[in-house]
Amino acid sequence: MNVSLSQNDDKALLVAFQDEASRERAFTAILKKYSERLYWHIRRLVISHDDAHDVLQNVSIRVWRGLADFRGDSSLYTWLYRIATNEALSFIESQKRRASLSLSDHEQYLENKLCAEQGFDPRKLEWRLQQAIQALPEKQRIVFTLRYYDEMPYEQMSKVTGTSVGALKASYHHAVKKVEAFFKNDSH
Amino acid sequence: MLAGLPPHLPFSVPKGYLENLSDDLVASARFAEAEEPPLDLPKALPFETPEKYVESLAQTLTNAVNDANLPKEKAPLFEVPAGYFESLPGRLLHAAKEAELSRPNHAKTISLTPLWKKWTSVAAAAMLLLSLSLGGYHYHEMHTPEAVAAKQLSTLDKESISAYVEQHLEDFDASTLESLAASAPSTAGPQLPVLDTRDIQQYLEESGELPAQNEQAETL
C-alpha cells in the first residue's frame, strides 16, 4: 500500500493501520506521535513512573485492539486521551480498592507518592504545585492537568471526559481557586 | 408497611456541602461563562524519567503490544510415541477386558500396597474414567473405531477398570496421566458428567480406599 506514514496525517495513519501489511508501521508511527504526550498525561495522574508506564502499556494494547473499529467520530488524539484517562482512572480505582482507602486516605496516599519521587523538594514551586494538584478532587485534577499543562480546548476536553463544556469551565475555575488557596495557606 | 419506616434517607454528604451548595452552584454558573482565570505558576513538570525512556517509548510500547498478542499455546512437555492416542482406547479396552476375566471373586482383601500407590491408582482410575467417559461422549457421535471402543469400554464397571489400573500401575506414570488429562475433550458440553465431591467420596468408599463416613464418625 502506497500510503505515506507521515506522523502529521492521522487519516493516512488510520488507513495504513487497516492494511495488514502496514499495520505495525502505522501503529508505531501513531505511538511515536502521541506516546510521550499520553505518558505525561498519565504520569500527572498516577505520579509514579512505573505506574505510568504500566498504564501506558495497557493503553497501547487497548488502542491496538480497538483502532480497527475506530470510526473517526472524534479525532484520533481525543480518542487516545479518552482511553488514557479511563485507564489511569481505572488504575487509581484499583489502587484504592486494593488498599481499601477512603477518600482522605487516598489524598494522603498520593501526597506520600509525590514525596517519594526522585528529586522531590517542597521548597521548589513546581513541586508545591504538584502537591496542590494532588489535593484537588479527582475530576478537577483531570480537568486542571488537561487544561493547564496540555492546553486542551474545552470542546476537546468535553469529548475526552464526557462532560459538558460549561461544567468543565466551572471545574477548572474551582480548581484554580483551590490551587491559589493552597499557595496562600502555604505562605502563612 | 412503608408507613412504619422512617422517612429519612440513609445517605450522607460531605461536611459543609449543603451549607455551601447554593453559593457553589452560583459560582459554577458564573465560572462557566467567565474568562479563564490566569495562573502564574511553572508549567514544567518536576518528574524525572529513566535515561532515554522517552526516545525509545514508541518502540517499547510496540514490543509490549506484540508480546500481549503472542499466541499463548504451550508446547507439550512430554512426548508420546506416534499414533499412541489413536490406538489407546482399543488397547485399554483389550487390557481391561482381560483384567475383568482374570478378576478373582469379590472377596475382601487387605491391600498391602503402600498408601502413595493407592492414591496414585485412585488418581489414575479417576483420570481414566473421566477421560473415557468424556471421550466416549464425544467419539460416540463420530462413529470412529475409537468411539466404538470407548463406548464398549464405558460399559465396564468401575471395579474392573480399577483392578486393571492396580495391575498396570507402572503404566500410569506422570506423563501418561498428563497425556490423558490433555487428551480429555473440553467439558463445555451441557450433558457431560460432573464429578463432584460426593461422587469422589462415594467412589473412594466403595473402592475401600476410605472408610465410610459413618465408620469414620464411630471412630471419632
Interface residues (C-beta under 8 A of the other chain):
Chain A: E24 F27 T28 L31 K32 S35 E36 Y39 W40 R43 R44 I47 H49 L56 Q57 S60 I61 W64 E117 Q118 G119 F120 D121 K124 L125 E126 W127 L129 Q130 R147 Y148 Y149 V165 G166 A167 K169 A170 Y172 H173 H174 V176 K177 V179 E180 F183
Chain B: A27 S28 A29 F31 A32 E33 A34 E36 P37 L39 L41 P42 K43 A44 L45 P46 F47 E48 T49 P50 Y53 V54 L57 A58 Q59 L61 T62 A64 V65 N66 A68 N69
